[in-house]
Amino acid sequence: MDIGVVFQCDPPAREVVRLARQAEAAGFSHVWTFDSHLLWQEPFVIYSQILAETSRVMVGPMVTNPGTRDVTVTASLFATLNEMYGNRTVCGIGRGDSALRTLGYQPTTIAELRDSVNVIRDLANGRAATYRGAQVHFPWAAGGELEVWVAAYGPRALALTGEVGDGYILQLADPDLAAWMISTVRSAAERAGRDPAAIKFCVAAPAYVGDDLAHQRDQTRWFGGMVGNHVADIVARYGASGAVPPALTDYIRGRQGYDYAEHGRAGNSHTDFVPDEIVDRFCVLGPVEAHLEKLRVLRELGVDQFAVYLQHDNKEHTLAAYGEHIIPALRGETPKPTPAAA
């Protein structure tokens, strides 16, 4: 199982680059960032510097969307970075949440998302693409290799992922829900005549290494609110129809709205409705042994990568604990002795 890390593009940007270098040195495989231009700094500018100062990690957004960037521009960004740094980018994409809603827009449609996956991948990989009814291509792009991984929760987006995605991003670490989502994506791939085993599965969630579970829950409760924002759209469309498991939808009944000024922030004041049970299920908390136990279960389900959200007050300790203990253990190496929790 690969281990990635997800940063917000908070200023100063040099700090994001420093943490990315630290992540590569610790053995992380991927460096992802949020992509929401009103809330944080521009990620693609930062990607160029991360790629220049590292040699191995894959870099990309978790996740971009087809609404705030023209998809041909997105494709050009990836193709240029890959030409400069040797095919070390990956495109995570979804319908859009904070990037669009902070502008007063709604998430894009499933049809727009489907088209964006195909156009971005074709253009970035040097192929012609159909864009608004016309054939377009980059005459300068050759030798590019870009995968497009789709973030999804709802049934139509999960089906689209199985039909056209190179990978699937699930933003929560509950093994039961992960099993259901992975099975749904694989079934869609089979119906589309694709090899389900060819799709890569990434689970992304906050991880916090330590022994003070109450504090860790408070620091990561924001994530249940963020997930709940996506789930609210599913409930609005499908109601309590069983389109997705009740374990994903029941907890948002007490939701009172959402403030994007606190999006992805520890201590978010609009997430009181998220119970401890959801925090424990959706996140990976506790000492090193608890992380390994949950990650091994996810790996058995077919998860290829766990991406660590590091939006809490102890980034450095968790990053180091993964590098020193968790990543080596998952690779079958002998990890260093676990120190007393900070």
Number of C-alpha atoms within 10 A of each C-alpha: 18 17 24 24 25 23 21 22 22 15 10 9 18 14 12 22 23 12 18 27 19 17 24 20 15 18 19 24 20 25 30 27 25 25 28 24 15 13 19 16 18 17 22 18 11 17 24 18 15 23 24 13 13 17 13 16 22 20 27 25 23 26 22 25 30 24 21 17 11 12 22 20 12 22 24 17 16 27 29 17 21 24 17 13 16 16 20 21 26 23 26 27 25 28 24 24 22 24 24 20 13 16 10 9 14 15 20 17 14 14 12 14 24 20 17 25 27 17 23 27 27 22 28 30 23 20 17 17 21 14 15 8 7 8 9 16 19 18 10 9 17 15 13 22 19 23 20 22 26 31 26 22 22 18 17 13 21 25 21 21 29 28 23 20 27 21 23 26 28 24 24 26 25 23 20 14 20 21 15 14 23 24 17 16 25 23 19 22 24 14 13 15 11 16 14 19 11 12 22 18 25 29 25 24 25 26 27 33 25 20 15 14 16 11 13 25 24 17 21 30 30 27 28 26 26 22 17 24 17 16 20 17 14 18 18 9 12 14 13 14 10 10 14 20 14 12 11 17 19 13 17 21 11 11 16 10 13 16 13 17 12 16 16 22 18 19 16 22 14 19 24 17 17 20 14 16 10 18 25 19 17 25 27 29 25 20 19 21 14 13 18 18 11 17 23 13 14 23 18 12 17 17 24 19 21 27 28 26 26 21 21 20 14 15 17 13 15 22 23 16 22 25 22 18 21 25 20 16 15 17 11 9 11 12 16 13 8 13 9 8 13 10
